Amino acid sequence: MSAVIPPPRPATGLLRVRQHTRAEDDERLHSLLWRAGAGWRMISSAVLGGGIGERSWVLNAQVSHGYRRTDPDRHLAELARAAGADGPGVGLMTAADVRAYGHASDGGVEAVATAGLGVRGWAASPAEGTAVAARPGTINILVALPVALTDAALVNAVATATEAKVQALLGAGYDCSGTPTDAVCVAAQSPRAGTEVHAFAGPRSLWGARVARAVHQAVDTAARAGHARATRPCASGDRGLEACPEGA
């Protein structure tokens, strides 16, 4: 029996991303930039700005399928500066066309997801791991909460978002838990005097449940959009679409 997921609630405008386009190696590539501003604490597995700390922006940048740069953190920082972002931030990358992103909201929590599912599988595999990351494919998830979380709750929110991602993939008909290079970023308000700092973000906690529903809807939307694009031929000069060579 499949779970019944509540319908998404209207977005609050907390997580507004802007699209940017650039030309790189004869390709048109796209990025999503969220200018969070001051007062945000983020946890992320991203190559740029990963870990836990104060961050003011998040960039989700599309790169070529044949991406070979060995300094992705530097590359992302360059792209962020070119887009007008300054100060500390988080940089994610993917070979998927980020214009096909999913956006959902639940109870004040908002999530944005992009899904490149050309290279997917199950996390627990008999295959030997490698010392370097696989080529970009990637499901990237960004979540914003209008409240402050403890360090432990931030970690808990990452786990909750990951569980919701897998649930969404299975619901969308994908037999996998994700891709080898999935990344996540959770942003919460920085603690301020007189405001509550929430200690829980598991899927049955107040804020964790909202994270789970928002991420589930955002990933479902992005995964289904990616599947639809995979049935279309490559557009001339725009090889970022999933139907292009090697998938996203």
C-alpha positions in Angstrom: 0.0 0.0 0.0 1.4 3.4 -1.0 1.5 6.2 1.6 -0.9 9.1 1.2 1.1 12.3 1.0 -0.7 15.6 1.9 -0.9 18.1 -0.9 1.8 20.8 -0.9 1.0 24.1 0.7 1.6 27.4 -1.0 5.2 28.7 -0.9 5.9 31.5 1.5 8.6 33.2 -0.5 11.3 32.1 2.0 13.3 30.3 -0.6 13.3 32.2 -3.9 15.8 31.1 -6.4 16.9 33.0 -9.5 18.1 31.4 -12.7 21.3 32.3 -14.3 22.7 31.2 -17.7 26.3 31.1 -18.9 28.2 30.0 -22.0 31.0 27.4 -21.3 32.8 25.3 -23.8 30.2 26.0 -26.5 27.3 24.9 -24.2 24.6 26.9 -22.5 24.6 26.0 -18.8 22.3 27.1 -16.1 22.4 27.8 -12.3 20.0 28.5 -9.5 21.0 31.0 -6.9 19.4 31.6 -3.6 20.5 34.8 -1.9 19.6 34.0 1.7 21.3 37.1 3.2 22.5 37.4 6.8 21.1 35.4 9.7 21.3 31.9 8.3 23.1 28.8 9.6 23.5 25.9 7.1 24.6 22.3 7.1 25.7 20.8 3.8 27.6 18.0 2.1 28.5 20.4 -0.7 32.1 20.6 -2.1 32.0 24.4 -1.4 30.8 25.6 2.0 30.1 22.2 3.3 29.9 21.4 7.0 28.0 23.6 9.5 28.3 27.4 9.6 26.9 30.8 8.8 26.2 31.1 5.1 24.5 33.8 3.0 23.8 32.1 -0.4 23.4 28.8 -2.1 24.3 28.1 -5.8 23.2 25.0 -7.6 25.2 25.0 -10.9 24.9 22.9 -13.9 28.1 21.6 -15.4 29.0 19.6 -18.5 28.5 15.9 -18.6 32.2 15.5 -19.3 33.2 17.7 -16.4 36.9 17.1 -15.6 38.0 20.1 -13.5 39.8 19.0 -10.3 39.0 22.2 -8.4 35.2 22.2 -8.2 35.2 24.3 -5.1 37.2 27.1 -6.9 35.0 26.8 -10.0 31.8 27.1 -7.9 33.2 30.2 -6.1 34.0 31.8 -9.5 30.4 31.1 -10.7 28.9 32.5 -7.5 30.9 35.7 -7.8 29.9 36.0 -11.5 26.3 35.7 -10.4 26.7 38.5 -7.8 27.0 36.4 -4.6 29.6 37.4 -2.0 30.5 36.3 1.4 30.4 32.7 2.6 28.0 30.4 0.8 27.3 26.9 -0.4 28.0 25.6 -3.9 26.4 22.5 -5.4 26.9 21.1 -8.9 25.1 18.7 -11.2 25.0 17.6 -14.8 21.2 17.9 -14.8 19.4 20.8 -16.3 18.6 22.8 -13.2 15.7 24.6 -14.9 13.6 21.5 -14.3 13.7 22.0 -10.5 11.0 21.1 -8.1 9.8 23.6 -5.4 7.5 22.8 -2.6 6.4 24.2 0.8 4.9 22.8 3.9 4.1 24.7 7.1 6.8 27.4 6.5 9.5 25.0 5.3 10.5 25.2 1.7 12.5 22.9 -0.5 14.1 23.0 -3.9 15.4 19.9 -5.7 17.1 19.2 -9.0 17.3 15.6 -10.2 19.8 14.1 -12.6 19.1 10.4 -12.6 21.2 9.1 -15.5 23.6 7.4 -13.0 21.5 5.9 -10.2 21.5 2.9 -7.9 21.3 1.7 -4.3 23.5 3.1 -1.5 24.5 -0.4 -0.2 26.3 -2.1 -3.1 28.9 -4.8 -3.4 30.9 -2.5 -5.7 34.1 -1.2 -4.3 34.1 2.5 -3.5 36.5 5.0 -5.0 38.7 7.7 -3.5 37.3 10.4 -5.9 33.7 11.4 -6.5 31.8 10.0 -9.5 31.1 12.3 -12.4 28.3 14.8 -11.8 24.8 13.4 -12.1 23.2 14.2 -8.8 20.1 15.0 -6.9 20.7 18.3 -5.1 18.3 19.3 -2.3 18.1 22.6 -0.6 15.8 23.1 2.4 15.0 26.3 4.3 13.3 26.5 7.7 12.1 29.7 9.3 13.3 28.6 12.8 16.6 27.9 14.5 17.9 24.4 15.0 20.6 22.9 17.2 23.6 21.2 15.6 22.0 17.8 16.3 18.7 18.9 14.8 20.5 20.1 11.7 22.1 16.7 11.3 18.7 15.1 11.9 17.1 17.3 9.2 19.7 16.0 6.7 18.7 12.5 7.5 15.0 13.3 7.3 15.5 15.0 3.9 17.4 11.9 2.6 14.7 9.6 3.7 12.1 11.7 2.0 14.2 11.8 -1.2 14.3 8.0 -1.3 10.5 7.8 -0.7 9.9 10.2 -3.5 12.2 8.3 -6.0 10.4 5.1 -5.3 7.0 6.8 -5.7 8.1 8.2 -9.0 9.0 4.8 -10.3 12.8 4.8 -9.8 14.3 1.6 -8.4 17.1 3.3 -6.5 18.0 5.3 -3.4 19.8 8.1 -5.4 23.0 8.7 -7.3 26.6 8.4 -6.2 27.0 12.2 -5.9 23.8 13.4 -4.3 24.1 16.5 -2.1 22.0 18.3 0.4 21.9 21.6 2.2 19.6 22.5 5.1 19.3 26.2 6.1 17.9 27.3 9.4 17.7 30.7 11.1 20.6 31.6 13.2 19.8 31.5 16.9 18.8 34.9 18.4 18.2 36.1 21.9 14.6 35.3 23.0 13.8 32.8 20.2 13.4 29.1 20.6 16.1 26.8 19.2 14.5 23.5 18.2 16.3 20.3 19.2 14.5 17.8 16.9 14.0 17.4 13.2 13.2 13.7 12.8 10.3 12.8 10.4 7.7 12.7 13.2 8.8 16.0 14.9 7.0 19.2 14.1 9.6 20.7 11.9 11.1 17.4 10.6 7.7 16.3 9.3 7.4 19.6 7.4 10.9 19.1 6.0 10.0 15.5 4.9 6.8 16.6 3.1 8.4 19.6 1.4 11.4 17.5 0.2 9.2 14.6 -0.9 7.1 16.9 -3.1 10.2 18.8 -4.5 12.1 15.7 -5.4 9.0 14.0 -6.9 8.4 17.1 -9.1 12.1 17.2 -10.2 12.3 13.5 -10.8 9.2 13.4 -13.0 10.3 16.5 -14.9 13.6 14.8 -15.5 11.9 11.7 -16.8 9.8 13.8 -19.2 12.9 15.5 -20.5 14.6 12.2 -21.0 12.1 11.4 -23.8 13.0 14.5 -25.7 16.0 14.8 -28.1 18.9 17.1 -27.3 18.3 20.7 -28.3 21.0 22.2 -30.6 23.6 23.9 -28.5 22.0 22.8 -25.2 23.5 19.5 -24.3 22.5 19.9 -20.6 19.2 18.0 -21.1 19.0 14.5 -19.7 18.3 13.0 -23.1 21.8 14.1 -24.2 24.8 11.7 -24.3 25.4 9.8 -21.0 22.3 11.1 -19.3 22.4 13.5 -16.4 
